[in-house]
Amino acid sequence: MNDLPQPLRGLRVVEFTHMVMGPTCGMVLADMGAEVIKVEPVEGEGTRRLLGAGAGFFPMFNRNKKSIGVDLKQAAGAAVARRLAASADVVVENFKPGALKKFGLDYASLAAANDRLIYVSHKGFLPGPYEHRTALDEVVQMMGGLAYMTGRPGDPLRAGTSVNDIMGGLFGAIGALGALIQRGITGKGMEVQSALYENNVFLMGQHMLQFAMTGHHPKPMPARDNPWAVYDVFTVKDGEQIFLAAVSDAQWQVFCDALGFADLLADPALATNNDRVRVRPQLIRTLSERLAGRDAAELARIFEDSGLPFAPIRRPEDLFDDPHLLATGGLADVELPDGPKAGQTVKTTLFPITMDGRRLPVRLQPPPLGAQTAELLEGLGYGAQEIETLRAQGIVA
């Protein structure tokens, strides 16, 4: 295991997190080799029990971590948490502003005793007029323009994944890495803040500048002014769907040659991409009619052989059998820690980078609640009898 890429090995991270954004930050640091300790309530972090679209949250975002259950509301529990945080290089949290201050776990309190500490806060909003609002991924997608751009006109629609929560955690991790480099130079830690709303606005920057550059209001993606004529989903034989594109004049020629559309290639009204964009509605209708009887797998082979952009329309569960992911080690086994399938092994997605030519693996399974409580308390100097007393009093789990 020591020969695996672990650039953060030796770094201790203590996270007071829940749901997705904070745990994502911790997962990134854990995947890169840090010892990440998840501090949970004694009943367990709430995502362990979520159903439906939240059922995958805990096993996805809490691999490579250790778990300790602590009741912060009891004085002795808060003392345990402060001692644990004092041993950390990095503390990660994503609670409401001020929520951890009453336990002495805010940045000011912890940094007063350890000026090398890096403290990464994940919030709904960065400090300002909105900072005390309750935010969710869906809230900031609606108010930050993403839902408007995703849905059809008049029908705002949230994106199909927790995009701001996940990316907010990524930005928190990026901030932590920058702070670690700065600490290596100055010896001093700092507070890093990441927020859902600002993350969403960052994603909207390209459309904001589109408006600034053109003076035209950006249209939602389903109704956008497409800069490419052939860039669409086509319904083909047996109702299957496939995305096909030709985004340059050279690709248009290859497209027509590969599909036997010599008449379209010869049409002067379709000579350039901008010409084709001007008649795009009619062109898409023509292509849809000609492709309706073609087989999706056949089209995929033609486009792959021709070097043209294409994509089958897949569901998330289809990715378990994706030949590229299977061949490149993009999926790894994890053991489910909770729920009706606890103990079963399933596939999960890995952090989408390579280091030294290798993917960052699952070193530790998503932990059962309190799996490392005794080990961690012993490391903090608690004796066996003290640990047993803390357990008996419901202060730790």
C-alpha positions as CSV (number, residue, x, y, z in Angstrom):
1,M,0.0,0.0,0.0
2,N,3.0,2.3,0.6
3,D,3.9,2.4,-3.1
4,L,0.5,3.8,-4.0
5,P,0.2,7.5,-4.8
6,Q,-0.5,9.2,-1.4
7,P,0.8,12.7,-1.6
8,L,-1.0,13.7,1.6
9,R,0.1,10.7,3.7
10,G,1.0,11.8,7.2
11,L,-1.6,14.6,7.2
12,R,-4.4,14.3,9.8
13,V,-7.8,15.7,8.8
14,V,-10.7,15.9,11.3
15,E,-14.1,16.5,9.7
16,F,-17.3,17.7,11.3
17,T,-19.5,17.1,8.3
18,H,-22.8,15.8,7.0
19,M,-24.6,15.3,3.7
20,V,-22.4,15.9,0.6
21,M,-20.4,19.1,0.4
22,G,-18.2,18.7,3.5
23,P,-17.8,14.9,3.1
24,T,-16.7,15.5,-0.5
25,C,-13.9,17.7,0.6
26,G,-12.8,15.1,3.2
27,M,-13.0,12.3,0.6
28,V,-10.7,14.1,-1.8
29,L,-8.1,14.6,0.9
30,A,-8.6,11.0,2.0
31,D,-8.2,9.7,-1.5
32,M,-4.9,11.5,-1.7
33,G,-3.6,9.7,1.4
34,A,-4.6,11.9,4.4
35,E,-5.8,10.3,7.5
36,V,-9.4,11.6,7.6
37,I,-11.4,11.2,10.8
38,K,-15.1,11.6,10.5
39,V,-16.7,12.9,13.7
40,E,-20.3,11.7,13.8
41,P,-23.2,12.0,16.3
42,V,-23.5,8.9,18.5
43,E,-26.6,7.9,16.4
44,G,-24.6,8.2,13.2
45,E,-24.4,10.8,10.5
46,G,-27.9,11.2,8.9
47,T,-27.0,10.1,5.4
48,R,-26.4,6.6,6.7
49,R,-30.2,6.3,6.9
50,L,-31.4,8.2,3.8
51,L,-33.6,6.6,1.2
52,G,-34.2,7.3,-2.5
53,A,-31.9,9.7,-4.2
54,G,-29.8,10.0,-1.0
55,A,-29.2,6.3,-0.5
56,G,-25.8,6.4,-2.1
57,F,-24.5,9.5,-0.3
58,F,-22.7,7.9,2.7
59,P,-20.8,5.1,0.8
60,M,-19.9,7.4,-2.0
61,F,-18.4,10.3,0.0
62,N,-17.0,8.6,3.1
63,R,-14.6,6.0,1.8
64,N,-11.0,6.1,3.0
65,K,-12.1,7.6,6.3
66,K,-12.2,6.6,10.0
67,S,-15.3,7.1,12.1
68,I,-15.7,8.2,15.7
69,G,-19.1,8.8,17.3
70,V,-19.2,11.8,19.7
71,D,-22.1,13.5,21.4
72,L,-21.0,17.2,21.2
73,K,-23.9,18.3,23.3
74,Q,-22.4,16.7,26.4
75,A,-19.4,18.6,27.9
76,A,-17.3,15.5,27.9
77,G,-18.1,14.8,24.3
78,A,-17.2,18.4,23.2
79,A,-13.9,18.0,25.1
80,V,-13.2,14.8,23.2
81,A,-13.8,16.6,19.9
82,R,-11.6,19.5,20.9
83,R,-8.8,17.2,21.8
84,L,-9.2,15.4,18.5
85,A,-9.3,18.7,16.6
86,A,-6.1,19.8,18.4
87,S,-4.3,16.9,16.8
88,A,-5.3,17.8,13.3
89,D,-3.5,19.6,10.5
90,V,-6.8,20.3,8.8
91,V,-10.4,20.6,10.2
92,V,-13.3,20.4,7.7
93,E,-16.9,21.4,8.6
94,N,-20.1,22.3,6.8
95,F,-22.5,23.3,9.6
96,K,-24.5,26.6,9.8
97,P,-22.5,29.7,10.6
98,G,-21.8,29.7,14.3
99,A,-23.0,26.2,15.0
100,L,-19.6,24.8,16.2
101,K,-18.6,27.9,18.1
102,K,-20.7,26.9,21.2
103,F,-18.5,23.7,21.4
104,G,-15.2,25.6,21.0
105,L,-14.8,24.0,17.6
106,D,-14.8,27.2,15.5
107,Y,-11.7,28.5,13.7
108,A,-10.9,31.3,16.2
109,S,-11.1,28.9,19.2
110,L,-9.0,26.2,17.6
111,A,-6.5,28.5,15.9
112,A,-5.8,30.2,19.2
113,A,-4.3,27.0,20.4
114,N,-2.8,25.9,17.1
115,D,-1.8,28.6,14.6
116,R,-0.8,26.0,12.1
117,L,-4.3,24.8,11.7
118,I,-6.0,24.9,8.4
119,Y,-9.8,25.2,8.8
120,V,-12.1,24.6,5.8
121,S,-15.6,25.8,6.2
122,H,-18.3,24.9,3.7
123,K,-21.4,27.1,3.7
124,G,-24.5,28.0,1.7
125,F,-23.1,31.5,1.1
126,L,-19.9,33.3,1.7
127,P,-20.1,36.1,4.4
128,G,-22.5,38.7,3.3
129,P,-26.3,39.6,3.1
130,Y,-27.3,36.0,2.4
131,E,-25.0,34.1,4.8
132,H,-27.6,33.2,7.4
133,R,-30.1,31.8,4.8
134,T,-30.5,28.1,4.7
135,A,-29.2,26.8,1.4
136,L,-29.5,23.5,-0.5
137,D,-28.1,22.6,-3.8
138,E,-31.6,23.1,-5.3
139,V,-31.9,26.5,-3.7
140,V,-28.7,27.9,-5.2
141,Q,-29.4,26.3,-8.6
142,M,-32.7,28.1,-8.7
143,M,-31.4,31.5,-7.5
144,G,-28.0,31.2,-9.3
145,G,-29.2,30.6,-12.8
146,L,-28.4,27.0,-13.3
147,A,-31.9,25.7,-13.1
148,Y,-33.0,28.4,-15.6
149,M,-30.3,27.3,-18.0
150,T,-31.0,23.6,-17.6
151,G,-34.8,23.5,-18.0
152,R,-36.9,24.4,-20.9
153,P,-38.2,28.0,-21.1
154,G,-40.6,28.6,-18.2
155,D,-39.7,25.3,-16.6
156,P,-36.6,25.7,-14.4
157,L,-35.0,22.3,-13.6
158,R,-32.2,21.3,-11.2
159,A,-29.3,19.5,-12.7
160,G,-29.4,15.7,-12.4
161,T,-26.8,15.4,-9.6
162,S,-25.6,17.3,-6.5
163,V,-23.4,19.5,-8.7
164,N,-22.9,22.4,-6.3
165,D,-22.5,20.2,-3.2
166,I,-19.9,18.1,-4.9
167,M,-18.0,21.0,-6.6
168,G,-18.2,23.0,-3.4
169,G,-16.4,20.2,-1.7
170,L,-13.8,20.1,-4.5
171,F,-13.2,23.8,-4.2
172,G,-12.8,23.4,-0.4
173,A,-10.2,20.7,-1.0
174,I,-8.4,22.9,-3.5
175,G,-8.4,25.7,-0.9
176,A,-7.0,23.3,1.7
177,L,-4.2,22.2,-0.7
178,G,-3.3,25.9,-1.4
179,A,-3.3,26.6,2.4
180,L,-1.0,23.6,3.0
181,I,1.5,25.0,0.5
182,Q,1.3,28.4,2.1
183,R,1.8,26.9,5.6
184,G,4.9,25.1,4.3
185,I,6.3,28.6,3.5
186,T,5.1,30.7,6.4
187,G,4.4,28.0,9.1
188,K,1.0,29.5,9.6
189,G,-2.4,28.0,8.9
190,M,-5.5,29.9,7.7
191,E,-9.3,29.6,7.3
192,V,-10.6,28.6,3.9
193,Q,-14.3,29.0,3.0
194,S,-16.3,27.5,0.1
195,A,-20.0,28.0,-0.5
196,L,-22.8,26.6,-2.6
197,Y,-24.1,29.9,-4.0
198,E,-20.7,31.2,-5.1
199,N,-19.9,27.9,-6.6
200,N,-23.0,28.0,-8.7
201,V,-22.3,31.6,-9.7
202,F,-18.9,30.5,-10.8
203,L,-20.5,27.9,-13.1
204,M,-22.7,30.6,-14.5
205,G,-19.8,32.9,-15.3
206,Q,-19.6,31.8,-19.0
207,H,-23.3,32.8,-19.5
208,M,-22.9,36.0,-17.6
209,L,-20.0,36.9,-20.0
210,Q,-22.0,35.7,-22.9
211,F,-24.6,38.4,-22.1
212,A,-21.9,41.0,-21.5
213,M,-20.3,40.2,-24.8
214,T,-23.4,40.0,-27.0
215,G,-26.1,42.0,-25.1
216,H,-28.5,39.0,-25.7
217,H,-30.0,37.2,-22.8
218,P,-28.7,33.6,-22.7
219,K,-31.5,31.1,-23.5
220,P,-31.9,27.9,-21.5
221,M,-30.0,25.0,-23.0
222,P,-33.0,23.3,-24.6
223,A,-33.8,26.5,-26.5
224,R,-30.2,27.9,-26.8
225,D,-28.9,29.5,-30.0
226,N,-26.7,26.6,-30.9
227,P,-23.4,27.6,-32.5
228,W,-23.2,24.2,-34.2
229,A,-25.7,23.0,-36.7
230,V,-25.3,19.3,-36.1
231,Y,-25.3,18.9,-32.3
232,D,-28.3,17.0,-31.1
233,V,-30.0,13.8,-29.8
234,F,-31.6,11.7,-32.5
235,T,-34.2,9.0,-32.0
236,V,-33.3,6.1,-34.2
237,K,-34.4,2.4,-34.8
238,D,-36.5,0.8,-32.0
239,G,-36.8,4.1,-30.2
240,E,-33.1,4.2,-29.1
241,Q,-31.5,7.6,-28.8
242,I,-28.0,8.7,-29.6
243,F,-26.2,12.1,-29.6
244,L,-24.4,13.0,-32.8
245,A,-22.4,16.0,-33.7
246,A,-20.3,17.7,-36.4
247,V,-18.9,20.9,-35.1
248,S,-16.7,22.0,-38.0
249,D,-16.8,22.1,-41.7
250,A,-14.2,19.3,-41.9
251,Q,-16.4,17.2,-39.6
252,W,-19.5,18.0,-41.7
253,Q,-17.7,16.5,-44.7
254,V,-16.7,13.4,-42.8
255,F,-20.3,13.2,-41.4
256,C,-21.9,13.3,-44.9
257,D,-19.3,10.9,-46.4
258,A,-19.7,8.4,-43.6
259,L,-23.5,8.4,-43.7
260,G,-23.9,8.6,-47.5
261,F,-25.4,12.1,-47.6
262,A,-23.6,13.3,-50.7
263,D,-26.5,15.5,-51.7
264,L,-26.3,17.5,-48.4
265,L,-22.6,17.9,-48.8
266,A,-23.1,19.3,-52.3
267,D,-25.9,21.8,-51.2
268,P,-24.4,25.3,-51.3
269,A,-26.9,26.4,-48.7
270,L,-25.1,24.1,-46.3
271,A,-21.5,24.9,-47.3
272,T,-20.3,26.4,-43.9
273,N,-21.3,25.8,-40.3
274,N,-22.8,29.3,-40.1
275,D,-24.9,28.5,-43.2
276,R,-26.1,25.3,-41.6
277,V,-26.9,27.1,-38.4
278,R,-29.1,29.5,-40.2
279,V,-31.3,26.6,-41.5
280,R,-30.7,24.4,-38.5
281,P,-34.4,23.5,-37.8
282,Q,-35.0,22.2,-41.3
283,L,-31.6,20.5,-41.3
284,I,-32.3,18.7,-38.0
285,R,-35.7,17.6,-39.4
286,T,-34.0,16.2,-42.5
287,L,-31.3,14.3,-40.6
288,S,-33.9,13.0,-38.1
289,E,-36.0,11.5,-40.9
290,R,-32.9,9.9,-42.6
291,L,-31.5,8.5,-39.3
292,A,-34.8,7.2,-37.9
293,G,-34.3,3.7,-39.4
294,R,-30.6,3.4,-38.6
295,D,-29.4,1.2,-35.7
296,A,-27.8,3.1,-32.8
297,A,-25.0,0.6,-32.4
298,E,-24.2,0.8,-36.1
299,L,-24.2,4.6,-35.9
300,A,-21.8,4.4,-32.9
301,R,-19.4,2.2,-34.9
302,I,-19.5,4.6,-37.9
303,F,-18.9,7.7,-35.8
304,E,-16.1,6.0,-33.8
305,D,-14.4,4.8,-36.9
306,S,-14.7,8.3,-38.5
307,G,-13.5,10.1,-35.4
308,L,-16.7,12.0,-35.0
309,P,-18.3,13.0,-31.7
310,F,-21.1,10.7,-30.5
311,A,-22.6,9.4,-27.3
312,P,-25.2,6.7,-26.5
313,I,-27.9,7.9,-24.0
314,R,-27.2,6.0,-20.8
315,R,-28.7,5.7,-17.4
316,P,-26.5,5.7,-14.3
317,E,-26.7,2.0,-13.8
318,D,-25.4,1.4,-17.3
319,L,-22.0,2.7,-16.2
320,F,-21.4,-0.3,-14.1
321,D,-20.8,-2.2,-17.3
322,D,-19.0,0.5,-19.2
323,P,-16.0,-1.2,-21.0
324,H,-13.7,1.8,-20.7
325,L,-14.3,2.2,-16.9
326,L,-13.8,-1.6,-16.4
327,A,-10.7,-1.7,-18.5
328,T,-9.0,1.4,-16.9
329,G,-9.9,0.7,-13.3
330,G,-12.3,3.6,-13.0
331,L,-14.6,1.6,-10.7
332,A,-13.6,0.0,-7.4
333,D,-15.2,-2.3,-4.8
334,V,-16.6,-0.9,-1.6
335,E,-18.5,-2.6,1.2
336,L,-21.7,-1.0,2.2
337,P,-21.6,-0.1,5.9
338,D,-25.3,0.5,6.5
339,G,-28.8,-0.2,5.3
340,P,-30.5,-3.4,4.2
341,K,-27.5,-4.3,2.0
342,A,-24.9,-3.7,4.7
343,G,-21.9,-5.9,4.2
344,Q,-22.5,-6.4,0.5
345,T,-19.8,-5.3,-2.0
346,V,-20.6,-3.0,-4.8
347,K,-18.8,-0.8,-7.3
348,T,-18.1,2.9,-6.7
349,T,-16.5,5.6,-8.8
350,L,-13.0,6.8,-8.1
351,F,-11.6,10.3,-8.0
352,P,-11.2,11.2,-11.7
353,I,-7.5,11.7,-11.9
354,T,-4.4,9.7,-12.1
355,M,-1.2,10.3,-10.1
356,D,2.0,8.7,-11.3
357,G,-0.1,6.9,-13.9
358,R,-2.4,5.3,-11.4
359,R,-5.9,5.9,-10.0
360,L,-6.3,6.7,-6.3
361,P,-7.7,3.6,-4.7
362,V,-10.1,2.7,-1.9
363,R,-7.7,2.0,1.0
364,L,-10.4,2.0,3.7
365,Q,-14.0,0.9,3.3
366,P,-16.8,3.4,4.2
367,P,-16.7,2.9,8.0
368,P,-19.4,1.6,10.2
369,L,-20.4,4.1,12.9
370,G,-17.6,4.4,15.5
371,A,-15.4,1.8,13.9
372,Q,-12.2,3.5,15.0
373,T,-13.5,5.2,18.2
374,A,-11.4,3.2,20.6
375,E,-8.3,3.4,18.4
376,L,-8.6,7.2,18.1
377,L,-9.3,7.8,21.8
378,E,-6.3,5.7,22.8
379,G,-4.2,7.8,20.4
380,L,-5.4,10.9,22.3
381,G,-4.3,9.4,25.6
382,Y,-7.6,8.1,26.9
383,G,-7.2,4.9,29.0
384,A,-9.3,1.8,28.5
385,Q,-11.5,2.5,31.6
386,E,-12.1,6.1,30.5
387,I,-13.2,4.9,27.0
388,E,-15.5,2.4,28.6
389,T,-17.0,5.1,30.8
390,L,-17.5,7.4,27.8
391,R,-19.3,4.6,26.0
392,A,-21.5,3.7,28.9
393,Q,-22.6,7.3,29.3
394,G,-23.4,7.6,25.7
395,I,-20.8,10.2,25.1
396,V,-19.0,8.2,22.4
397,A,-20.1,5.5,20.1
